[in-house]
Amino acid sequence: MDEDPYSDVRERMESLRQYSATHPPPEHDITWFAAFTTYLGYAVLIAFGRVRDFFGLTLSLGSRYVSPATRKGCAPLLQLRENFYNRRLYHRIQDCFNRPVGGGIGARCRMNVIERVSLDGNKSMVFANQDTNDLPNFTPGPYNSLDPSTGNLLRRSLNLGSYNYLGFADDWNQTCKEDVVGTLEKWGVSNGGCRVEYGTTDMHRELEKLVADFLGKEDSLVLNMGFNTNATTIPALVSRGDLIVSDTLNHTSIVNGARASGAAIRTFKHNNASDLEAVLREAIVLGQPRTHRPWRKIIVMVEGIYSMEGEYCNLKMVKDVCKKYKVYLYLDEAHSIGAMGATGRGCCEYAGVDTADVDVLMGTFTKSFGGMGGYIAADAATIAYLRTKCAGSVFHNSLSPIVCQQILTSFRVIMGVDGTDIGARKLRALRDNSNYMRMRLTDMGLHVLGNYDSPIMPVMLYNPTKIAAFSRECFKRGLAVVVVGFPAVPILMSRARLCISAGHTREDLDDALKKIEEVADICKIRYGWSSFG
Amino acid sequence: MIIWAFLTQTKKRPGKFDAKLSDREKNALIADWTPVSLTPSLSASEERTVSSGKVLTGYTGRTMTTSDGIEAINCGNFDFLGMSIRGEVKEASREALEVYGCGSCGPRGFYGTIMPHVTLEERFAEFMGQGQQSIMYSDGASTSSSTVAAFAKRGDLLVVDEGCFEGLLTGALLSRSNVRHFKHNDMDDLRRVLEEIKAEDKKLGRDALEQRRFIVVEGIYRNYGTVLDLPRLVDLKGEFGFRLLVDESLSFGTLGDRGQGVTDLYGLPGSVEITTISLENALGSVGGVTVGDEEVTDHQRLSGAGYVFSASACPFVSEAAVAGLGIMEREGKSMMNTLKKNLKVMLKEVDGIKGLTRTSDDRSPVIFLVLKKEIECEEEKDILKAIEEACMEDGLAVVATGDHIGKHLLYKRVRAGIRITVNVVMTEKDVKGAGRILKEKVRMFV
């Protein structure tokens, strides 16, 4: 066995991990100071925006107020009040989002982010290019360079933002390239048909069998897009007369699917099994609204790891409640499949729940597997039904055979059937890296959400202005982080989100931690130590 | 005041426990309740769809090989231009794979925007011309549903062709707008609906400028093979103050001199405000784009659900689509001519088949044939399925659309039929052979 990079802190990491597995994650309440300044921040931003809008409109200054597409006789495509948030808040910090990644990166943990500038007062961003944008003279530094072919400014960054949990984007050339590129000889990029109309290849079938075996289910269905897997399966599973009981923090794809289904929707408090029980009792006793007929069926929808909270599902208790009330359980493992559990089998394995007790398992291949698309795994009758009824199978084109191969290959690595221990090492590295990072970030006095063993760690920023400050300061130091503000999270709960990968090394993380510490001092976000950060 | 507003924003849960029920009664009610099974059991014909589903083991554009070892002429999928097997496209994909790897590992907003996505958006805008811009989604059908829902909101008005495919109808449903339907591809009926709306406006004293209004249609209808009557539609939208949202997933690469779709076909560039196009058909790649002006594309970067909340497309599929656009630019004219020629021969073949009527347009490479005699639905489906299976045995891949499309919950009525597609890779001999096989099989079952 290789030398353990964390041997010096191993004991502490393990004890924290064990504590976290048996205790709920720490509750971080927003400090009164942060709450006050956050509201104040929004009040100032909104007030300034309103004043600028008022003068801008009355004096007709600037192009922000005129909808270019407005044709005579049509309502404007976007109303001023509707895009107030975009124009007056989002545009100020839009450089922190949608950062483009430049060519020639190979390994994703070290990536070249293309720098952008705004030439129109932050209304739009263009690539920072020395030749075209009239920028001050470029000076090479440790993190920035110039793309010789395009003249774009690049920033070499450590990737703490992508869902590259098992690091397949880093060692792709060694682990997957041969198989995936080889598939191009036989198959095209796409099949030009949906699953039931000549879009199914033997590779799709092989993958479905593999997924079903991996999860201990009878059958599975693979579709072209993770988002659509939820958005098209849920309407096929439930309809009017059924009830969906959904965690309040479920992903938009579940929300979209639930809305499109026509079923009634209730929510329960995030990850709270007793609230779930209360909601279920109420629903079963009262039946459908007005008519009080019994529900035809009830389905509970939860996620394995909540992507904005870094918290994993309290699956055992949720499962017990579902069993007790004879309701179905739908588990979205978009972030947990491949990343959690001793052998990467996701939340069920981690929580010690038999997959037979979860009626429908859903997951995506975008994250841990470095591919694209999603799957649904369930018993054979359900999958057969979905094959003929779910829009993703009967109307939407099938998964690309090339991507199929990527997933097959990465599955084999994870399962160790490729004859190496790369998969096992990846899983171990991911867990160790995540726990080390979480431990050190918490030590720093930051408010870090979520559980140990989860590769997602949100660091609370609270103030809207700190979103931009944290992101820009990190970016300056060569750290690519994701920051999230309203409306993706509640208005008080702006945060930065770090996603750890098996591809990171301890040196990477130590370096990142040093820089985050600097940034934490600049931004004053050590709320664990002081109410004032 | 703001603080107060947020503090009072608590959601009420509908329906409280009735105080009259005791715990024992509640427990009895809970014990009594038995849910139905998760999914209903399948009908015999649906079982058949699942069990008889063809698995491909090889594909050359012109033909497809099934796991039963049959090599069949491809009249089944939407690879109209044979793009997915073109050497240039594969080469571009291979190069991109070597540089970027396979997946993008994140949504566009969070380091999932990779150079090929930017390149594709620029190249697509260039290809469509007219100062248009484009935005890329990672799945073709969700391009349509996300785009519709991004612009139309509660209180807006959508006038939708009732024959639109699932993606657009789902989008209309998710938008929560007021939706009105008009008869499939019937411009007189559309005028009737628009007049009604106008009359309502007058009655309610509603200003038409307060509401965003869209007419939602398809270039070539996926479920009918009919072609949009764009000139009349453009007149109507101008007269009544509507915007046009056209899905050109099947018409892009198949209609017009350059293959740009219905605007190209009718010579009306710039007449459509929002166009959604799947890259999965004529371009033989994966994903979709929405084309429109800057405001249209910019808005979706924050509000297109499929754009914001889904992982971005694999970089190599974007490069494949860019290569496909290059081919269309170079060979578009001759490709369109070949397609038209093959279509003409195919139409001559299938129009002579006794017992079937063609419902699709003369210009559409997606041909729909329905039974002349109207019979009971289940029986009709069985006949069509039998034709599909028999054709396959003799080496022709066509699609019987009865089972999976006809019964979708969003459709009021879609007549089941046989769908045949033509492409540029097939030879005249293939087309004639296809016609002959189909004729034979139809005679056997009808």
Chai-1 contact restraints between the chains, C-beta under 6 A:
chainA,res_idxA,chainB,res_idxB,connection_type,confidence,min_distance_angstrom,max_distance_angstrom,comment,restraint_id
A,Y39,B,I3,contact,1.0,0.0,6.0,A-B,restraint_1
A,A43,B,I2,contact,1.0,0.0,6.0,A-B,restraint_2
A,P68,B,E295,contact,1.0,0.0,6.0,A-B,restraint_3
A,A69,B,D293,contact,1.0,0.0,6.0,A-B,restraint_4
A,A69,B,E295,contact,1.0,0.0,6.0,A-B,restraint_5
A,G73,B,G241,contact,1.0,0.0,6.0,A-B,restraint_6
A,C74,B,G241,contact,1.0,0.0,6.0,A-B,restraint_7
A,A75,B,L209,contact,1.0,0.0,6.0,A-B,restraint_8
A,A75,B,Q211,contact,1.0,0.0,6.0,A-B,restraint_9
A,A75,B,R212,contact,1.0,0.0,6.0,A-B,restraint_10
A,L77,B,E295,contact,1.0,0.0,6.0,A-B,restraint_11
A,F97,B,G109,contact,1.0,0.0,6.0,A-B,restraint_12
A,N98,B,G109,contact,1.0,0.0,6.0,A-B,restraint_13
A,N98,B,T113,contact,1.0,0.0,6.0,A-B,restraint_14
A,P100,B,T113,contact,1.0,0.0,6.0,A-B,restraint_15
A,P100,B,V118,contact,1.0,0.0,6.0,A-B,restraint_16
A,V101,B,Y111,contact,1.0,0.0,6.0,A-B,restraint_17
A,V101,B,I114,contact,1.0,0.0,6.0,A-B,restraint_18
A,G102,B,M115,contact,1.0,0.0,6.0,A-B,restraint_19
A,G103,B,V99,contact,1.0,0.0,6.0,A-B,restraint_20
A,G103,B,M115,contact,1.0,0.0,6.0,A-B,restraint_21
A,G104,B,V99,contact,1.0,0.0,6.0,A-B,restraint_22
A,G161,B,F110,contact,1.0,0.0,6.0,A-B,restraint_23
A,G161,B,Y111,contact,1.0,0.0,6.0,A-B,restraint_24
A,S162,B,C105,contact,1.0,0.0,6.0,A-B,restraint_25
A,S162,B,G106,contact,1.0,0.0,6.0,A-B,restraint_26
A,S162,B,Y111,contact,1.0,0.0,6.0,A-B,restraint_27
A,Y163,B,C105,contact,1.0,0.0,6.0,A-B,restraint_28
A,Y163,B,G106,contact,1.0,0.0,6.0,A-B,restraint_29
A,N164,B,C105,contact,1.0,0.0,6.0,A-B,restraint_30
A,A169,B,G101,contact,1.0,0.0,6.0,A-B,restraint_31
A,A169,B,C105,contact,1.0,0.0,6.0,A-B,restraint_32
A,W172,B,G101,contact,1.0,0.0,6.0,A-B,restraint_33
A,V180,B,C102,contact,1.0,0.0,6.0,A-B,restraint_34
A,V181,B,R94,contact,1.0,0.0,6.0,A-B,restraint_35
A,V181,B,L97,contact,1.0,0.0,6.0,A-B,restraint_36
A,L184,B,K90,contact,1.0,0.0,6.0,A-B,restraint_37
A,L184,B,R94,contact,1.0,0.0,6.0,A-B,restraint_38
A,G188,B,S84,contact,1.0,0.0,6.0,A-B,restraint_39
A,G188,B,I85,contact,1.0,0.0,6.0,A-B,restraint_40
A,G188,B,G284,contact,1.0,0.0,6.0,A-B,restraint_41
A,V189,B,S84,contact,1.0,0.0,6.0,A-B,restraint_42
A,V189,B,S93,contact,1.0,0.0,6.0,A-B,restraint_43
A,V189,B,S285,contact,1.0,0.0,6.0,A-B,restraint_44
A,V189,B,V317,contact,1.0,0.0,6.0,A-B,restraint_45
A,V189,B,A320,contact,1.0,0.0,6.0,A-B,restraint_46
A,S190,B,S84,contact,1.0,0.0,6.0,A-B,restraint_47
A,S190,B,E280,contact,1.0,0.0,6.0,A-B,restraint_48
A,S190,B,G284,contact,1.0,0.0,6.0,A-B,restraint_49
A,S190,B,S285,contact,1.0,0.0,6.0,A-B,restraint_50
A,S190,B,V286,contact,1.0,0.0,6.0,A-B,restraint_51
A,G192,B,N77,contact,1.0,0.0,6.0,A-B,restraint_52
A,G192,B,F78,contact,1.0,0.0,6.0,A-B,restraint_53
A,G192,B,D79,contact,1.0,0.0,6.0,A-B,restraint_54
A,G193,B,N77,contact,1.0,0.0,6.0,A-B,restraint_55
A,V196,B,G53,contact,1.0,0.0,6.0,A-B,restraint_56
A,V196,B,H404,contact,1.0,0.0,6.0,A-B,restraint_57
A,E197,B,V399,contact,1.0,0.0,6.0,A-B,restraint_58
A,Y198,B,G76,contact,1.0,0.0,6.0,A-B,restraint_59
A,Y198,B,N77,contact,1.0,0.0,6.0,A-B,restraint_60
A,T200,B,V55,contact,1.0,0.0,6.0,A-B,restraint_61
A,T201,B,L56,contact,1.0,0.0,6.0,A-B,restraint_62
A,D202,B,V55,contact,1.0,0.0,6.0,A-B,restraint_63
A,D202,B,T57,contact,1.0,0.0,6.0,A-B,restraint_64
A,R205,B,V55,contact,1.0,0.0,6.0,A-B,restraint_65
A,N224,B,D139,contact,1.0,0.0,6.0,A-B,restraint_66
A,M225,B,S138,contact,1.0,0.0,6.0,A-B,restraint_67
A,M225,B,D139,contact,1.0,0.0,6.0,A-B,restraint_68
A,F227,B,G306,contact,1.0,0.0,6.0,A-B,restraint_69
A,F227,B,S310,contact,1.0,0.0,6.0,A-B,restraint_70
A,N228,B,D139,contact,1.0,0.0,6.0,A-B,restraint_71
A,N228,B,S142,contact,1.0,0.0,6.0,A-B,restraint_72
A,T252,B,A305,contact,1.0,0.0,6.0,A-B,restraint_73
A,T252,B,F309,contact,1.0,0.0,6.0,A-B,restraint_74
A,N256,B,A305,contact,1.0,0.0,6.0,A-B,restraint_75
A,A260,B,T170,contact,1.0,0.0,6.0,A-B,restraint_76
A,A260,B,L173,contact,1.0,0.0,6.0,A-B,restraint_77
A,A260,B,L174,contact,1.0,0.0,6.0,A-B,restraint_78
A,I284,B,I30,contact,1.0,0.0,6.0,A-B,restraint_79
A,I284,B,W33,contact,1.0,0.0,6.0,A-B,restraint_80
A,V285,B,K26,contact,1.0,0.0,6.0,A-B,restraint_81
A,V285,B,L29,contact,1.0,0.0,6.0,A-B,restraint_82
A,L286,B,G15,contact,1.0,0.0,6.0,A-B,restraint_83
A,P294,B,W33,contact,1.0,0.0,6.0,A-B,restraint_84
A,R296,B,V36,contact,1.0,0.0,6.0,A-B,restraint_85
A,K297,B,P35,contact,1.0,0.0,6.0,A-B,restraint_86
A,K297,B,V36,contact,1.0,0.0,6.0,A-B,restraint_87
A,K326,B,P35,contact,1.0,0.0,6.0,A-B,restraint_88
A,Y328,B,L38,contact,1.0,0.0,6.0,A-B,restraint_89
A,D359,B,L38,contact,1.0,0.0,6.0,A-B,restraint_90
A,T366,B,G103,contact,1.0,0.0,6.0,A-B,restraint_91
A,T366,B,A311,contact,1.0,0.0,6.0,A-B,restraint_92
A,G370,B,C102,contact,1.0,0.0,6.0,A-B,restraint_93
A,G370,B,G103,contact,1.0,0.0,6.0,A-B,restraint_94
A,G371,B,C102,contact,1.0,0.0,6.0,A-B,restraint_95
A,G371,B,G103,contact,1.0,0.0,6.0,A-B,restraint_96
A,M372,B,G103,contact,1.0,0.0,6.0,A-B,restraint_97
A,M372,B,C314,contact,1.0,0.0,6.0,A-B,restraint_98
A,T382,B,L38,contact,1.0,0.0,6.0,A-B,restraint_99
A,T382,B,T39,contact,1.0,0.0,6.0,A-B,restraint_100
A,A384,B,V50,contact,1.0,0.0,6.0,A-B,restraint_101
A,Y385,B,T39,contact,1.0,0.0,6.0,A-B,restraint_102
A,R387,B,V50,contact,1.0,0.0,6.0,A-B,restraint_103
A,T388,B,E46,contact,1.0,0.0,6.0,A-B,restraint_104
A,T388,B,T49,contact,1.0,0.0,6.0,A-B,restraint_105
A,T388,B,H404,contact,1.0,0.0,6.0,A-B,restraint_106
A,A391,B,E166,contact,1.0,0.0,6.0,A-B,restraint_107
A,V394,B,H404,contact,1.0,0.0,6.0,A-B,restraint_108
A,F395,B,A141,contact,1.0,0.0,6.0,A-B,restraint_109
A,F395,B,E166,contact,1.0,0.0,6.0,A-B,restraint_110
A,H396,B,A141,contact,1.0,0.0,6.0,A-B,restraint_111
A,N397,B,G140,contact,1.0,0.0,6.0,A-B,restraint_112
A,N397,B,E280,contact,1.0,0.0,6.0,A-B,restraint_113
A,S400,B,V286,contact,1.0,0.0,6.0,A-B,restraint_114
A,Q406,B,C102,contact,1.0,0.0,6.0,A-B,restraint_115
A,A480,B,Y111,contact,1.0,0.0,6.0,A-B,restraint_116
A,V482,B,F110,contact,1.0,0.0,6.0,A-B,restraint_117
